[in-house]
Every structure is written in C-alpha cells, then in structure tokens.
Amino acid sequence: MPDHKIRAGFIGCGGHAFRNVYPTFQFAPVDLIATCDLHEDRAKQFARQFGAHRHYTDHREMLDKEDLDGVFIVTGYGPDNRPLYPPLAIDCMKAGCNAWIEKPPAASVAEIEKMMAVEKETGKFTFVGLKKAYFPAIERLKEITERPEFGGLMSLYLKYPQYIPNENEKDLATSLRMRGFLDHIVHPGSIIDYLAGKIRHIYYERSPRGGGIMNIKFTSEATGVLHFTSGRSNTSPLERIEVIGHGENAVVDNGVRLTYYRKGNRGEGGYGRATNFMGPDDQAPITWEPEWSLGQLYNKQIFLLGYAFEVIEFANCILQNRYPTRGNLESARELLKLYEAFQHPPGQIIPINPPR
Ligand SMILES: NC(=O)c1ccc[n+]([C@@H]2O[C@H](COP(=O)([O-])OP(=O)(O)OC[C@H]3O[C@@H](n4cnc5c(N)ncnc54)[C@H](O)[C@@H]3O)[C@@H](O)[C@H]2O)c1
C-alpha cells in the first residue's frame, strides 16, 4: 500500500457507496477519516465497517471540524429529481477540499458551470465518477484508436438499453422517466466523449416504446450512432461498442471482451477462389477477455467496472497536484449538453457545439 494517502471524508452512506465506492479504498491511496449521512445510524455503521474515525450527520460540521484533502459524495437526488451534487461539491471546494461526485453530476449545463467557477475561485477541483471511461477494455479501445496503424477514429457505434422519454415525460421535476434518462445517459455519453471528443450536432428518432437511435457528428468530423436498445431482454448483455478506423476496427462486447481487427486479409486466391477463411497469424484478430480462475485484482468487479481506477486517479490528482483529464467538469459539461439536447423533440438536427 502507498505511504502517501489523501485524508478523505465521505458524504452519503447508501447502497451504491456500500457496494462499489467504499470497498475501493482498500486499493487506493485513501485514508478514510470521517463519514456523513443524514441518517446517523448509517453514518455510524459505515464508519465502523470501513474504518473511519468519526461520523457526522451534517456535512458542514464535518468540513469545519476535519482536516480533509478530498471528499467523496454519493448522495443521489433531491425531491425535485435533481442530483444533489452541485451544492455539496461547492461547499467542499469552498472549505478547501477537492470533491469526488457520483453521476449524474447535475441536471443542467448551468449547474456544471457554477461548479467550474468555484474551481477557479478556490483552486480546488471536482472529479466526476464516470466509471465507463475507466473500464480497462474501454481504455484499451481508446488506446487502439490512437495507434498510427488504426488510421484515426472515423466512426463509432454504441448500443445501450436506454429508454428515451416521450414529449409528455420530459419534465424532470415530475417524471421518473426523465430522471432515469438523466441517470443513465451519462454512461454511454461518457464512453462517447472519452473515445471521440466533442459533438457538433445530433439527430435522434424515437420508436413507439422508447427505443431509438441517435446519429452523431463530432467536431473532429467523425460520425457515430448510439442505438437506444430499450425493449431488449433483461437476459442480454447491455452494451456493445465498435470503433472504425482506416482498414482496422475494434469491438468491446459486454464491457469486458475486446476484439481488435487489424489490417489484413482472409484466405488466398482472390474473390471466388479463396478456399480457406483464415489468413496469416500476424493479421489475425486479437481478442482479450477475462479468465475466471485466479484470485487476481483484475477479476474484481470494482476493477473491471472502473470504480477502483477512478478513485485512485482522484487521489493521485490530489497527491500529485494536477487537474484531472478524465472525469473532469469539462467532460461533465459535454454530457449535460447531450442531456439538454433531448429536451428538444425528435426528428431535427440539434446543435451541441456548433462551428463558430
Ligand atoms: N456509477 C454507478 O455504477 C452507479 C450505480 C448505482 C448508483 N449510482 C449513483 O449513486 C448515487 C447514489 O445512489 P444510491 O442508490 O446509493 O442512493 P441511496 O439513496 O441508497 O444513498 C444515498 C445516501 O445519501 C444520503 N444523503 C443524501 N443527501 C445527503 C446529505 N446532504 N448529507 C449526507 N447524506 C446525504 C442518504 O441519506 C442516503 O443514505 C446516485 O447518484 C446514483 O446515480 C451510480
């Protein structure tokens, strides 16, 4: 374990934090000092379970009394269905702490920009837990797209079982459908943002039961498709991502199985004459998938799904005094632009980052 650790507080002692965030501290340079929840019994129980010294029911009291480098915030939504993160992250930054917040980071671009202004004012930062950009398979996919032989990312396809609210379901304050959309659009959105960067415009269509498609034009001139596979069976894997370069492509299925199709040819003799579907080994597709035998860290879900990596990166940013490049508020703003684009009805081109 590393010698240098951040002194951390934690606001929120709920289900997701219990399953997926507190457990990462075993593997991250994080010394958990204090927990906080509106329910004292939870704050106390989590402090005991995860080794914090003190617990609180008011985050301001925790920030006043403790000397913390970073605060993890995993609290969810208020009664108006808006994520609780912006005001809490602002309180932390103003108290001199960096903040790590869960997704969805906010309900509007304006709220993200408020947090950005406080970053500037305080010199502290807010890091958003966009786990999918930290999946090992997605990281490798991104790295493949950057290899010269890949030829640049020209297009991508992503499938994700998201329901698109209809026009009567778009008032966030009253619609659990819209809250569900905000809750999840950041997942495919963060993969798209990580792999392909800023979006110039989108066009989407909705099927009668809420599935649909979104066409994407990126500012890089690359193109993309997000297939909203709402309506698929619950027995099916959720996701598939394919990136296309120039004579090469790569696919991640189910978040863990990566296949890289390198430049190459099958068989010999040309069309109509080749008798063998295989080509030379040095042109063969490369496939990576987990093995399920060894007690390795890489087999733990908190590593496969990126949770440990995003927490380690937050802590390292603090220890090394650097601003995060993945999961920062710039990326969060792009995700909220995408969310806000869906306030428009389907069937039209909706600008996201139009040319100036
Ligand atoms: N990244 C992922 O894979 C993933 C998965 C599940 C949930 N989440 C996100 O995690 C968040 C929490 O979800 P959950 O299901 O654990 O919710 P939850 O309701 O189980 O937990 C939230 C906890 O925060 C506490 N809380 C709320 N406001 C507080 C405040 N001001 N001060 C102190 N404590 C406060 C609540 O009392 C509750 O104990 C949501 O944003 C959700 O979208 C992310």
The ligand as an SDF file (V2000), in Angstrom:
LIG
                    3D

 44 48  0  0  0  0  0  0  0  0999 V2000
  -21.7530    4.6110  -11.2230 N   0  0  0  0  0  0  0  0  0  0  0  0
  -22.5610    3.6210  -10.9760 C   0  0  0  0  0  0  0  0  0  0  0  0
  -22.3610    2.4980  -11.4050 O   0  0  0  0  0  0  0  0  0  0  0  0
  -23.7510    3.8350  -10.0810 C   0  0  0  0  0  0  0  0  0  0  0  0
  -24.5750    2.7460   -9.7210 C   0  0  0  0  0  0  0  0  0  0  0  0
  -25.6360    2.9850   -8.8460 C   0  0  0  0  0  0  0  0  0  0  0  0
  -25.8800    4.2750   -8.3670 C   0  0  0  0  0  0  0  0  0  0  0  0
  -25.0690    5.3000   -8.7570 N   0  0  0  0  0  0  0  0  0  0  0  0
  -25.3040    6.6730   -8.2800 C   0  0  0  0  0  0  0  0  0  0  0  0
  -25.0340    6.7080   -6.8760 O   0  0  0  0  0  0  0  0  0  0  0  0
  -25.8300    7.7020   -6.2530 C   0  0  0  0  0  0  0  0  0  0  0  0
  -26.4830    7.1440   -5.0080 C   0  0  0  0  0  0  0  0  0  0  0  0
  -27.3320    6.0900   -5.3300 O   0  0  0  0  0  0  0  0  0  0  0  0
  -27.8190    5.0460   -4.2110 P   0  0  0  0  0  0  0  0  0  0  0  0
  -28.6890    4.0710   -4.9070 O   0  0  0  0  0  0  0  0  0  0  0  0
  -26.6840    4.5460   -3.4170 O   0  0  0  0  0  0  0  0  0  0  0  0
  -28.7230    6.0030   -3.2840 O   0  0  0  0  0  0  0  0  0  0  0  0
  -29.1130    5.7870   -1.7610 P   0  0  0  0  0  0  0  0  0  0  0  0
  -30.3960    6.5360   -1.5730 O   0  0  0  0  0  0  0  0  0  0  0  0
  -29.0490    4.3370   -1.3790 O   0  0  0  0  0  0  0  0  0  0  0  0
  -27.9450    6.5360   -0.9430 O   0  0  0  0  0  0  0  0  0  0  0  0
  -27.8270    7.9190   -0.8360 C   0  0  0  0  0  0  0  0  0  0  0  0
  -27.4530    8.2540    0.6100 C   0  0  0  0  0  0  0  0  0  0  0  0
  -27.0800    9.6300    0.6610 O   0  0  0  0  0  0  0  0  0  0  0  0
  -27.6150   10.1750    1.8620 C   0  0  0  0  0  0  0  0  0  0  0  0
  -27.7160   11.6370    1.7010 N   0  0  0  0  0  0  0  0  0  0  0  0
  -28.4980   12.3410    0.8540 C   0  0  0  0  0  0  0  0  0  0  0  0
  -28.2780   13.6630    0.9980 N   0  0  0  0  0  0  0  0  0  0  0  0
  -27.3320   13.8040    1.9500 C   0  0  0  0  0  0  0  0  0  0  0  0
  -26.6910   14.9130    2.5430 C   0  0  0  0  0  0  0  0  0  0  0  0
  -26.9770   16.1850    2.1880 N   0  0  0  0  0  0  0  0  0  0  0  0
  -25.7630   14.6900    3.5120 N   0  0  0  0  0  0  0  0  0  0  0  0
  -25.4590   13.4340    3.8940 C   0  0  0  0  0  0  0  0  0  0  0  0
  -26.0480   12.3290    3.3650 N   0  0  0  0  0  0  0  0  0  0  0  0
  -26.9740   12.5150    2.4080 C   0  0  0  0  0  0  0  0  0  0  0  0
  -28.9570    9.4870    2.0210 C   0  0  0  0  0  0  0  0  0  0  0  0
  -29.4310    9.5690    3.3680 O   0  0  0  0  0  0  0  0  0  0  0  0
  -28.6020    8.0460    1.6000 C   0  0  0  0  0  0  0  0  0  0  0  0
  -28.1570    7.2640    2.6990 O   0  0  0  0  0  0  0  0  0  0  0  0
  -26.7850    8.2130   -7.3500 C   0  0  0  0  0  0  0  0  0  0  0  0
  -26.2620    9.4180   -7.8610 O   0  0  0  0  0  0  0  0  0  0  0  0
  -26.7480    7.1290   -8.4120 C   0  0  0  0  0  0  0  0  0  0  0  0
  -26.9850    7.6260   -9.7180 O   0  0  0  0  0  0  0  0  0  0  0  0
  -24.0130    5.1050   -9.5910 C   0  0  0  0  0  0  0  0  0  0  0  0
  1  2  1  0
  2  3  2  0
  2  4  1  0
  4  5  1  0
  4 44  2  0
  5  6  2  0
  6  7  1  0
  7  8  2  0
  8  9  1  0
  8 44  1  0
  9 10  1  0
  9 42  1  0
 10 11  1  0
 11 12  1  0
 11 40  1  0
 12 13  1  0
 13 14  1  0
 14 15  2  0
 14 16  1  0
 14 17  1  0
 17 18  1  0
 18 19  2  0
 18 20  1  0
 18 21  1  0
 21 22  1  0
 22 23  1  0
 23 24  1  0
 23 38  1  0
 24 25  1  0
 25 26  1  0
 25 36  1  0
 26 27  1  0
 26 35  1  0
 27 28  2  0
 28 29  1  0
 29 30  1  0
 29 35  2  0
 30 31  1  0
 30 32  2  0
 32 33  1  0
 33 34  2  0
 34 35  1  0
 36 37  1  0
 36 38  1  0
 38 39  1  0
 40 41  1  0
 40 42  1  0
 42 43  1  0
M  CHG  2   8   1  16  -1
M  END
$$$$
